[in-house]
Amino acid sequence: MNKLLLTLVIVSQLLTRNLFGQQLVDVAESTLKVGGLGEEVFYYGFSEGDQLIFNFEEINRKELKEIEIVELPSSSKFMDYKIKMIQDKKLTISKTGIYKFRFANSALVKRVCKFRIQRIPSNDATKNFNTSVYWRQVYDTVYMTEQEKYLIRADTSIMNLTDQIAKVHSQTNMNGAKTSFNFTFPENTVVWSYYIGVNQGGQKAYEKAAQEFSGKAVPLVAKMPGYGPLAALALGGVSFLSQLQSGEDIDFFIVDSDNVNLFLTGQPFSYIKKGKVINDFSKMTLPIKGTYHVCLSNDNAISGVTVSVKITAIQVSQIWGLKAVQKMNILSRQEPYLKN
């Protein structure tokens, strides 16, 4: 009796295991449309030891280009091409994880498909395994080395563009009462200044400013080549220049190359700066590139005048280098996970 009872127990356990081993648990069953040249993807989780059973059918018996089952992150477990139907395809799950089911359509028209995914649990403990896949935002910190420019030094230099005396005839002079001359900004000009003075009074006003400047300027600054009243004016310093209140005047214009001939021929023209002055001076931040013209016009019917014109430009040449800089980038991504 004992041997018989033992035999019955063993047989009973084997039958129970066999019946449980064949217990099918539905994971997903769906009808989907895969658009022309499109792709549909689904994710499900499986427990170690599961038997995955996959069935597929294209409802209109047309071919679907590709079906693939991938164990994340990138291990392809099954792939088939030009499929109309798949019956009871079984895969053994070697480790608990997430599986991607990919349906790809290479046709221009949609495909209507049905699929069913089931699992046979390996034991009673995994019978209620949660196959749902959830998503969370994950942030990755990545350090990258980049080459970054940095300023080694900035060299400042002074260039006197114009220092001349122009004769402007009277209105009745057969040579005409207008004259012009050009100047060109050097590369890396950042600011400039001008001085215009009529006759000896205008010249002397500048000479007086230069004398005061040389006696009172900060010695270290004054040693810069070309540094004088106009350079100080351009750089925002004390120039000692002053406006005259009496004397012959001149109409002046600063124009570009497109307008100089219009000025000389008496046609309407555009200008950047103008004035009717005995003397005048100013700091200019624009323009700083190209060639421009100083145009002078004398409205005196009898007397010609001499006009002193000085223009000084400030150049800043920047010397750049490269250095390696480590920068932190925070990248975000969606990550699938299971809740078992």
Secondary structure by P-SEA (a helix, b strand, c coil): caaaaaaaaaaaaaaaaaaaaabbbbcccccccccccbbbbbbbbbcccbbbbbbbbccccbbbcbbbbbccccccccccccccccccccccccccbbbbbbbbbcccbbbbbbbbbbbbbccccccccccbbbbbbbbbbbbbbbbbbbbcbbbbbbbbcccbbbbbbccccccccccbbbbbbccccccccbbbbccaaaaaaaaaaaaaaaacccccccccccccaaaaaaacccccbbbbcccbbbbbbbbccccaaaaaaccccccccccccccbbbbbccccccbbbbbbbbccccbbbbbbbbbbbbbbbbbbbbbbbbbbbbbbbbbbbbcc
